[in-house]
Every structure is written in C-alpha cells, then in structure tokens.
Amino acid sequence: MNNKLKKIYELKSELDHRIPLNQGEIKRIKENYIIKNTYNSNAIEGNALTEMETRFVIETNLAVGKKSLKDHLEIRNYYNALLYIETLTNEILSEENIKTVYAILLDGLNCTNKGKYRTTVTSQEMNDLMAWYTSKPVTINRIIEFICKFINIHPFIDGNGRTLRLLTNLELLKLGYPPITILTTDKLEYYQALDNSYYENYEKVYDFFYNCIIESLNEYLSFIN
C-alpha cells in the first residue's frame, strides 16, 4: 500500500476514535472550512475577492466596493452549492446531482447554459462515466480517478473546476472524511497533476490528492486537540 494512503487510513482511524465534537466546535470548523474553500476554489478561477472579502460577503450578504457583480455572484453561488451538497451525502452520485450543483454555480451568471452539458456527445460520455463510477464501491482512488475522467470530458461550457471540487468533497464526505481545500497557491501543481492524468497516468494526481486529504485530516484533528 502507498505510504501516504496508509497515513490517511491511520489519521482517519484516529479521527474516528476521538470524542465526538460538541455543536459549537462543529459550527466553528464548518464556518472556517466554508470561507477557506469558497475563497480558494473561486480564486483558482480568477475571482478577485480576497479571503477576508469572501468572509464579509458570506457573513453579511453585502457587497464589497469596486468588485464586480460577477465576483460577488460566484462567491454567493459557491456558498449555496456547498450547502446543497450537504443534502446529498446519503445518495449515490447522479447526473442530476451534478447538473444541479452546476446550475447553482451559474445562478444569475449564465442562464442559457445553466444545468446543461456542452454538447450532445458529452451526454453519452457523462452517462458512461457515471455507469463506471457507480459500478463498484467508492474508494479514495476511485474518487481521484473520477476527478480525472470528469475534467477530461469537460462537460460544461464554464465552471467545470468549481463543480468538480464540490463533487470531490461530496464524495469524500460520504466516506466519512473531512472536506479538502485545494489552495490557490497550489494551482500550478494541481493543474499539472490533472494534465498528467489525461493518458490515465494517475501517479501525480494520486499524490496531490493524498497530500490534500492528509492536510485536511491533520487540520481537523488540530481543532479537536
């Protein structure tokens, strides 16, 4: 077994055996994650709001001066999509789920393509992908391979990366893992790992996501200690 995957299982076991968190602690961890995740996922795609401004928009529902409406809508929509995926943790992932996440992300931004695939060809490719993904029990490696296959299909006209990062966390939550955040500072490494996966060379992308999961588990455990 890969050493990093072994480390993930060890940290997960440690997390599972900790005293359950109280509601106040859960709320604090969740709020921290929502801000961090919303900021980084949008910043990767060029959103101009800072992490502090992202927090302000989410917590107050007010606008930040001199920043575009598009930037504000992207933050608000991503936040809403994060809340939406929490309602799906007992369901098997479906194309309907994926399209709904995408539709939430495009709310007020692109009504023409909201919830729709790019072309009719993509529809069959996505159908095949979902048939493959749901044909066996979901594991960490299977989630990572799903990420690669999804991004190589590139089913939507815009917002594929954001949609996929939300789906990644949805699937990790189903396995009992805390959600991960891909930092904007790791953008180049993230893209290079995904590029490498085009010919089903998953070594770099496994390693990248193992590191993200380890980071998230350690962060979650640090909240508890």
N, C-alpha and C positions, 0 to 999 in steps of 0.2 A: 504493500500500500504506500502511496505517496506520503512523505513525511508531513507535508502541510495538511493533507486530508486527515491524517492521523491526529494532528494537533487540533483540527476543527472538531473532530469527534470527542476528544478529551475535554476541550473547553465547553462544548455543548453539554457533556455529561456533568461537568462542574456546575454549569448554569442550572441544569435540571434538578440538581440536588440542593440548591440554595433555598433558604427560607423564602416563601412567596412574598413578593413586594406588597406594600400597602398601596392604597389608591392614590395617595399623594405622590409617592415615588414613581408610580406608573405614569401619572399625569406629567410629572417633570421630565421623565425620559422621553415620553411621546412628543411633548412640546419641543424639546431640544432637537429631536430627530426630524420633525416636520419642517422646522426652519432650515436646518442644515441641508436636508435632502432637497427641499424646494429650491433653495438658493443655488446649490451646486448643479443640479440637473438642468436648470434653466441657464445658468452661467456658461455651461459647456456649449450650449447652442447660441450664445451671444447676447443673452439678456443683460441689460445694463444696470439693473438694480444690484446694490451691494447686499451683503448678508444682513446688515443692520436695517437697510431699507426694506428688504424682504420681510423681516420680522415685523416692522412697522405696518406694512400693507396687510399682512395676515392678521395681526392682532387688533388693528383699528378699522380695517376696511376703508381707509382713507388713501388719498393719492400722495405721491412724492413729487414735489415741484421739479419741473424741467425733465421729467422722464416720460417716455411715450405711453400712450394708452395701450399699445401692443404689449409693452413690457409689463404693465400692471395686469392686463388680462392673462398673460402667460403665468404669472405668479398665482393669481386667484384660481385659475383653471387647474393648475397643478395641485394646489392645496385641495381643491374639491375632488380631484381624481384620487389623491391619497386617502381621503375619507371614504370614497367609493370602494376602493379595493379591499378595505377592511370588512365590507359586507359580503365579500366573495370567498372568504377563507374556508368555507365548508363545501365549496363547489369545485367540480372538475373544470379546469380552464376550457373555455369555449371561444369560438369565433365571435359570438355575440358579446361576451365579456370584453374581448379585445377591441371590438368596434365601439363599444360604449365608452371604454377608457379613452379611446382616441377622440370620440365625439365631445367628451367633457373638455379635453385639452384644446379643442378648436372652437369652443363656445365663444361666439362674438368675434372670432378672428377669420374663419373661413367656412361659411355656411354651405357653400357649394360642395365641398369635399368632406364635410363633417360625417364621420362614421362610415366612409366609403373607401374601398380599395382603389388603387390607381387604375388598374385595367381588368378586363375580364380574365386575362391569363393569370393574373395574380390570385384570383379567386380559387382556381384549381390548385395552385401552388400552396396556398394557405390551408386549403382543405386537406391536402396531402401531409402538410406539416403537422396539423392537429391530429390527424389519424396516427402518424408516427409517435407524437408526443404522448398521446393518451393510451398507446398500445401496451405500455409497460409501467410499472410503478415509478413514480418520480423520485429521482435522487439529485444530489448536488450536481454531479457531472451531466445528468440529463438536462437539468435547467440550463447549464452553461452551453451545452450543445444546441438547445432550443434558441438561446440568445443568438448564437452564430447563424443558425439557419434562418431565423426571422430577419436579422439585419441584412443577410444576403438576398433575401426575397425583396426587402424594402417595400412592403405592401402599400404604404401611404404616400401621398404627394409631399407631406411635410410632417414633422413630429414623430418620426419612427424611433429616434433615440429616446425621447421622453417616454413614449408609450412603452418601449421595451424595458426601461429602467423601472417603471411602475410594475410591469408584469413580473420582472425578476424578483422584486420584493414580495409581491403577492405569493409567488411560488415558494419562496424561502419561508415566509410566514406559515404556510401550510405544513411545512416540515418542522415547525417549531423553532426556527432560527429568527434572531432579531433581524430587522431590515438592514441593508447595507446602503452606504452613500459613496458614489464614485465622485471624488473630489475634482473640481475644475483644474487643479494643479496637476492631476494625473491624466488629463485629457489625451495627451500625445501617446502615452503608454497604453491607454485604453483603446484608442483607435488603431494603434499598431497591432495590438493583440487580436482585435476583431478582424483586421485585414489579413492576418496570418491564417485565420480560420477558414478563409474562402475555399481552400482546397482540402478542408477537413483536417488541417494541421492544428490540433487543439492544445498543444503543449503550453504555448504562451498565454492563451486565454484562460486555460485551467488555472495557471499560476497566478494570473492577475486577479481572478475572482476568488481564489483561495485566500489571497492576501486581504482582499476586501472583507471577506467573511470572518477571518481571524481578527482583523481590526475591530469589526463590529462586536464580536463576542467579548473581546477584551474590554471594549468601551462599556458594554452593558454590565459586565462583571464589576467594573470600577465604580459604577453607580451603586451597586449593591454593597460593596465592601465598606 
